Amino acid sequence: MATAADIRAPEMPPINTEILGSGAETLVLLHGWGRSLEALRPLGDLLAADYRVVLVDLPGFGRSPLPFSASNEGGGWSTLEYTERVKSLLDSLSITECVVLGHSFGGRIASRLAARYPKLVKGLILVGSHGLKRKRSFKDEVRVRWIKFLSASAKKIDGATGSRLFSHYFSPKFGSRDYKAAGELRKTLVKTVNEDLSDEVATIRCPTLLVWGANDQETPLDLAINFQRLIPNSLLHVLPNKGHEPFADVGSHLVAKYILNFLHQRRARA
C-alpha cells in the first residue's frame, strides 16, 4: 500500500528562460499571446545594463512546452494557472523580490502576480495589457450576442447531426486571428480572453507604471485609463504614434527610458 511519501504530483514541464545582466534588482519580463521571449529581448538587453533581467517563454509559447495536462484537462488553463506556474519558476530561481513587466496577455499574469504576491512583486509595469472588461457600444454588443448565438447554434447542429459546421464554417468566418492560430491552446485562449481581473487589480498597491501606444487597437487607451483608475498612484505614459507593441524596433529605446526612470524613482523612494 502506497504511503503519502510515495505519492508525488507529476512534475511540471520546464519553462525556457534566459537571464541577462547581473544587477542587484531583478526584472521579470512576460510576453504577449502568440509571442515568445524574443519579442522582449531588445528591451531586455537595454534594461540589463542596470538590472538582472529574466526573460520567460510562457508555457505553450516559444521554447516552453504546452502547459501541464493542457491536452487532456479539457478546459485549458486560466491565467491563474499561468500565474502559479510563473510563481513556482521564480521560487526555483530563488527570486524573493522583483519587478514584473507584462505585455498584453503577459500583463494579465503580471497583474495577478502583483495582487496575489505583494511581498514578491515590488513593482509592476504593464504595457498594452489585457485583463479588464471593456464597455462595448450598442452596435458591438449586438454583434457579440449574434456571434455567440451562431456559435451555440452551430455546435448544437454538429452534436445532433455529426456535421462539422462549427469548425468548417463558423471558426473560419468569425474566429479571430489568435483563435485560428491557437491550436492546442485554443481553450486556454477562450478562457483567458473572458477573464475580468478588476477585483484583483484593485488590490494592487506596489508602484505601477502603465505604458501604452496611443494607436493601440488591440488594447485601446480606455483600458489604460481603467488600470490607472483601479491602481492607486499608478503612472501612465502614452506614446504617440505607437501601437500595441510600442517596444518594437527602435521603440525599445523609448520604452526603456520610461521604465528606467520609473525604476530609479522607485529605488530613490524606497
Residue pairs with C-beta under 8 A, 6 or more apart in sequence:
10 68
10 69
12 68
12 85
12 88
13 59
13 64
13 65
13 66
13 67
13 68
14 64
14 65
15 56
15 57
15 58
15 59
15 64
15 85
15 86
15 89
16 37
16 56
16 57
16 62
16 63
16 64
17 37
17 54
17 55
17 56
17 57
17 89
17 93
18 37
18 41
18 54
18 55
19 52
19 53
19 54
19 55
20 44
20 45
20 47
20 48
20 52
20 53
20 55
21 47
21 48
21 49
21 50
21 51
21 52
21 53
22 52
23 48
23 50
23 51
23 52
24 52
25 51
25 52
25 97
25 98
25 99
25 263
25 267
26 51
26 52
26 53
26 54
26 95
26 97
26 98
26 99
27 44
27 47
27 51
27 52
27 53
27 54
27 98
27 99
27 100
27 101
27 263
28 54
28 56
28 86
28 90
28 95
28 98
28 99
28 100
28 101
29 37
29 40
29 43
29 44
29 53
29 54
29 55
29 56
29 101
29 103
29 106
30 56
30 58
30 86
30 100
30 101
30 102
30 103
30 106
30 107
30 109
30 110
31 37
31 39
31 40
31 56
31 57
31 58
31 61
31 62
31 103
31 104
31 105
31 106
32 39
32 103
32 104
32 105
32 106
32 107
32 128
32 245
33 61
33 104
33 105
33 178
33 189
34 61
34 178
34 181
35 61
35 62
35 103
35 104
36 57
36 61
36 62
36 63
37 44
37 55
37 56
37 57
37 62
38 62
39 103
39 245
39 248
40 55
40 101
40 103
40 247
41 55
42 247
42 249
42 252
43 247
43 252
43 255
43 256
43 259
44 53
44 55
46 252
46 253
46 256
47 53
47 256
47 259
47 260
50 260
50 263
51 263
54 93
54 95
54 98
56 86
56 89
57 63
57 64
58 64
58 82
58 86
58 105
58 106
58 109
59 65
59 66
59 67
59 68
59 70
59 77
59 82
59 85
60 66
60 67
60 70
60 184
60 185
60 188
66 184
66 185
67 77
67 81
67 82
67 85
67 188
68 85
70 76
70 77
70 184
70 185
70 188
71 184
74 187
75 187
75 191
76 185
76 186
76 187
76 188
76 189
76 190
76 191
77 188
77 191
77 192
78 188
78 191
78 192
78 195
79 105
79 108
79 109
79 112
79 192
79 195
79 197
80 112
82 108
82 109
83 109
83 112
83 113
83 116
86 109
86 113
87 113
87 116
87 117
87 120
90 98
90 120
95 120
96 119
96 120
97 119
97 120
97 122
98 120
98 121
98 122
99 121
99 122
99 123
99 124
99 125
99 263
99 266
100 110
100 113
100 114
100 121
100 123
100 124
100 125
101 110
101 124
101 125
101 126
101 127
101 259
102 108
102 109
102 110
102 111
102 124
102 125
102 126
102 127
102 129
103 127
103 128
103 129
103 245
103 247
104 127
104 128
104 129
104 130
104 218
104 219
104 244
105 130
105 192
106 129
107 126
107 127
107 128
107 129
107 130
107 131
108 129
108 130
108 131
108 192
108 195
108 197
110 121
110 124
110 125
110 126
110 129
111 124
111 126
111 129
111 131
111 197
111 200
111 201
111 204
112 197
112 200
113 120
113 121
114 121
114 124
114 204
114 206
114 208
115 197
115 200
115 201
115 203
115 204
116 200
118 204
118 205
118 206
121 206
122 206
122 207
122 266
123 206
123 207
123 208
123 209
123 262
123 263
123 266
124 204
124 206
124 207
124 208
124 209
124 231
125 208
125 209
125 210
125 211
125 259
125 262
126 208
126 209
126 210
126 211
126 227
127 211
127 212
127 246
127 247
127 255
128 211
128 212
128 213
128 216
128 218
128 219
128 244
128 245
128 246
129 210
129 219
129 223
129 227
130 193
130 219
130 223
131 195
131 196
131 197
131 201
131 227
132 196
132 197
132 198
132 201
132 223
132 226
132 227
132 230
133 196
133 198
134 220
134 222
134 223
135 222
136 144
147 174
150 170
150 174
151 166
151 170
151 174
154 165
154 166
154 169
154 170
155 166
157 163
157 165
158 164
158 165
158 166
171 179
171 180
172 180
178 189
179 186
179 189
179 190
182 188
182 189
198 226
198 230
201 227
201 230
201 231
202 230
202 231
204 230
204 231
205 232
207 233
207 262
207 266
207 269
208 227
208 231
208 233
208 234
208 235
209 234
209 235
209 237
209 258
209 259
209 262
210 224
210 227
210 228
210 234
210 235
210 236
210 237
211 237
211 239
211 246
211 255
211 258
211 259
212 219
212 221
212 223
212 224
212 236
212 237
212 238
212 239
212 246
213 238
213 239
213 241
213 242
213 243
213 244
213 245
213 246
214 221
214 238
214 239
214 240
214 241
214 242
215 241
215 242
215 243
216 242
216 243
216 244
216 246
217 243
217 244
218 244
219 244
221 238
224 236
224 238
225 236
227 234
227 236
228 234
228 236
235 262
237 258
239 246
239 251
239 254
239 255
242 251
242 254
245 251
246 254
246 255
247 255
247 256
